[in-house]
Amino acid sequence: MTTQLRAPSQTFEATEVISKNLRVKLNAAGTVSIAVGADSDIGVTNGYAYAAGDDVGVDLASLEGTAIGVAAVAITTGDKIYGADGGKIGKTNTNAPIGIAMSDAAADGDKVEFVRRQI
């Protein structure tokens, strides 16, 4: 069945433990898993999945405004950002493009605000 969703977030079943603010990809079964650098993500988690099979909220990539992600490296406001392994956000331009950083992240694991756009 095909449906249309007009909301900024949606809930999916997780295939693994997933922390908050990580990029996730959609699997063929309609579940989500943590995205690696080259994966095109569908959004970032807005909650936690404590085990495989848990439901997890995802702020969809189509969300208007900004989102919060987890940095893999130091990021400066205004940097072009790309996907990184572990569902994080980095600056390696051979990975999936994400957008522009709207805040600084001093190190791996720091939160970073960003806006999605073509880069």
N, C-alpha and C positions, 0 to 999 in steps of 0.2 A: 504494500500500500504506500502511496506517495502522499506526503503531507507537506505543508508549508508552515514554517515557524517564523513568527515575527516578534522575537524576544532576544534580549542581549545575551542570555545564557541558557544552557540546556544541561540536563543530567544524563550521564552515560554510565554504563557498567565498566569498571576498571579491570584490566587483565593482570594487574600487579599493584603493589603498594605505590601510591603516588602522593607526593607532598604538595602543599599549596603553592600556587604561582608557577608551576612548571608547564612548559609547552607539551601538548599531547597531540597524537595523531589518531585518526579514525581508522579502525581495522575493518576488514571485509564483513565481519560478524556484527558490526555496529557498536563494538566496544572501543575503548580508548586505551592507549599505552603511551609511555613516555617517548617523546620524539628525540631522535638523534639529529646531529647538525644538518644533514642534507634533507631531512624530512620536511615536507610542507605540513605545518600544524593546523589544527582547526581552532585552536585557542589555548588559553592558559587556565589551569584549574583555580577555582575560587574556594576550594575546600580540600579535604584530605580523603584518600582511600587507604584505609588501614590494612586491607587485604584484597587479594584478587576476588572479584565478585561484588565488591562494595560499589555503591553508586557514588559518583563524584560530579560535582558541578563544574561546568566549563564556561568561562566567559569567551564567547565565540569571537573568532578573528574579525567578524563583521561588526563587532561592537563599536558604537560611536564613542568618541572620546579616547581616553588613555587606558592602558592596562598596566598591571604590575607583573614583572617577571623576575627571575633569579639570574644574576650575572655569573658568567663563567670566568670572566677576567675583569680588570679595571675598565670602567666605561665612563666617558665624560659626556655631559649634556651636549646634545647636538651630533654625537657620533652616529654614523650609519651602523645599524645592528643586524646581526644574522643569527640563524639557529646555531646552537652548540649542543654537544652531546649531553645526555642526562636531563634533557628538557630545558636546558638553560639557554641564555642569550649571550652571544659573543660578538667578535668583530672580524671573524674570518670570512672574507668576501666570496669564498668558493662554496659556502654553505647556503641554505635557504634564506633569502632576504626577508627581513621582518619589518623594519621601519627606522625610526629615529628615536634616540634616547632623549627623554625629557628630564632626567635627573642623573646625578653621578652615582656610580657604584665603585667603591674603593678596591674591592677584591672579590674573588670567587665566593659565591654564596650570599653576597649582598643583594638586596632588593633594588630593582631599577624600574622607574616609570617609563613607559614608551608609548609612542603613537604608531599605529600601523599605517604604512604607505608604501607605494612602489619606490624602490631606490635603484 
